[in-house]
Amino acid sequence: MQTESVRQRKVADKIKQLVSVVIDRKLKDPGVGMTTVTHVRCTKDLGLAYIYFTVFGDEETTRKTLKGLERARNFIRNEIARDLQLRTVPELRFFVDDTQDYARKIGRMLDDIKPDDDEQS
């Protein structure tokens, strides 16, 4: 796995900050729920930004939010272009961040295993 350059990391952090502000304050799409941008990754050439987010709510709310963000992709890109000082603004791709769900699933699996260990000792 390639490591990110310092420039990639700085641009990704700035995009995360700007996209969060646009979603919270400027995006008026009723389909977009309470969204938190959790992580941004940029390609080496800074042509693409992969934006990972979580949504407060159920799977249906998450699905609607993803669709809303996809619809607003160009609006968000234009908004961040004003503050992002790059020759070309990366194309934005949105993904649901499921790491918290995965961590909960692993936690439940460990909890299920734990009682068996107590019985053996």
C-alpha positions as CSV (number, residue, x, y, z in Angstrom):
1,M,0.0,0.0,0.0
2,Q,1.4,3.4,-1.0
3,T,1.7,6.0,1.7
4,E,0.2,9.5,1.2
5,S,2.5,12.4,0.5
6,V,2.4,15.4,2.8
7,R,0.8,17.4,0.1
8,Q,-2.0,14.8,-0.4
9,R,-2.6,14.8,3.3
10,K,-2.8,18.6,3.5
11,V,-5.1,18.8,0.5
12,A,-7.3,16.0,1.9
13,D,-7.6,17.7,5.3
14,K,-8.5,21.0,3.7
15,I,-11.1,19.3,1.5
16,K,-12.6,17.6,4.6
17,Q,-12.9,20.9,6.4
18,L,-14.4,22.7,3.4
19,V,-16.9,19.9,2.5
20,S,-18.1,19.7,6.1
21,V,-18.8,23.4,6.1
22,V,-20.6,23.3,2.8
23,I,-22.8,20.3,3.9
24,D,-23.6,21.9,7.2
25,R,-24.2,25.5,6.2
26,K,-24.9,25.8,2.5
27,L,-26.4,22.6,1.3
28,K,-30.2,22.9,1.3
29,D,-31.1,19.4,0.1
30,P,-33.8,17.9,2.4
31,G,-32.6,14.4,1.5
32,V,-29.3,15.0,3.2
33,G,-29.4,14.0,6.8
34,M,-27.1,14.9,9.7
35,T,-23.8,14.2,8.0
36,T,-20.3,14.0,9.4
37,V,-17.3,13.8,7.0
38,T,-15.0,11.3,8.6
39,H,-12.2,10.9,6.2
40,V,-10.9,12.2,2.8
41,R,-8.3,10.5,0.6
42,C,-6.9,12.1,-2.5
43,T,-5.2,10.4,-5.4
44,K,-1.5,11.1,-6.1
45,D,-2.3,13.6,-8.9
46,L,-5.0,15.2,-6.7
47,G,-7.5,14.6,-9.5
48,L,-9.9,12.6,-7.3
49,A,-11.0,13.1,-3.7
50,Y,-12.7,10.1,-2.0
51,I,-15.0,11.5,0.7
52,Y,-16.1,9.1,3.5
53,F,-19.1,10.2,5.7
54,T,-21.4,8.9,8.3
55,V,-25.1,9.8,8.8
56,F,-27.1,9.9,12.0
57,G,-30.0,7.6,11.3
58,D,-31.0,4.3,9.7
59,E,-29.9,2.7,6.4
60,E,-32.7,4.5,4.5
61,T,-31.5,7.9,5.8
62,T,-27.9,7.0,4.8
63,R,-29.0,5.9,1.3
64,K,-31.0,9.1,0.8
65,T,-28.0,11.2,2.0
66,L,-25.7,9.4,-0.4
67,K,-28.0,10.2,-3.3
68,G,-28.4,13.8,-2.1
69,L,-24.6,14.3,-1.9
70,E,-24.2,12.7,-5.4
71,R,-26.8,15.2,-6.7
72,A,-25.0,18.1,-5.0
73,R,-21.5,17.0,-6.1
74,N,-20.9,19.8,-8.6
75,F,-22.3,22.4,-6.2
76,I,-20.0,21.2,-3.4
77,R,-17.1,21.2,-5.8
78,N,-17.8,24.8,-6.9
79,E,-18.1,25.9,-3.3
80,I,-14.8,24.4,-2.1
81,A,-13.0,25.7,-5.3
82,R,-13.3,29.2,-3.8
83,D,-11.1,28.4,-0.8
84,L,-9.1,25.5,-2.2
85,Q,-6.0,27.1,-3.8
86,L,-5.4,24.5,-6.5
87,R,-5.2,24.9,-10.3
88,T,-7.8,22.2,-10.7
89,V,-10.2,21.1,-8.0
90,P,-10.4,17.3,-7.5
91,E,-13.5,15.4,-8.6
92,L,-15.5,14.4,-5.6
93,R,-16.6,10.9,-4.9
94,F,-18.8,10.1,-1.9
95,F,-18.7,6.8,0.1
96,V,-20.5,5.7,3.3
97,D,-18.0,5.1,6.0
98,D,-19.0,1.8,7.6
99,T,-16.0,1.5,10.0
100,Q,-18.1,2.2,13.1
101,D,-20.7,-0.4,12.1
102,Y,-17.8,-2.9,11.5
103,A,-16.3,-2.1,14.9
104,R,-19.7,-2.6,16.6
105,K,-20.0,-6.0,14.8
106,I,-16.5,-7.1,16.0
107,G,-17.4,-5.9,19.5
108,R,-20.5,-8.0,19.5
109,M,-18.6,-11.0,18.3
110,L,-16.0,-10.6,21.0
111,D,-18.8,-10.2,23.6
112,D,-20.3,-13.5,22.4
113,I,-17.0,-15.3,22.7
114,K,-16.2,-13.9,26.2
115,P,-18.8,-15.9,28.2
116,D,-17.4,-19.1,26.7
117,D,-13.9,-18.2,28.0
118,D,-15.3,-17.6,31.5
119,E,-16.9,-21.1,31.6
120,Q,-13.6,-22.8,30.7
121,S,-11.6,-21.2,33.5
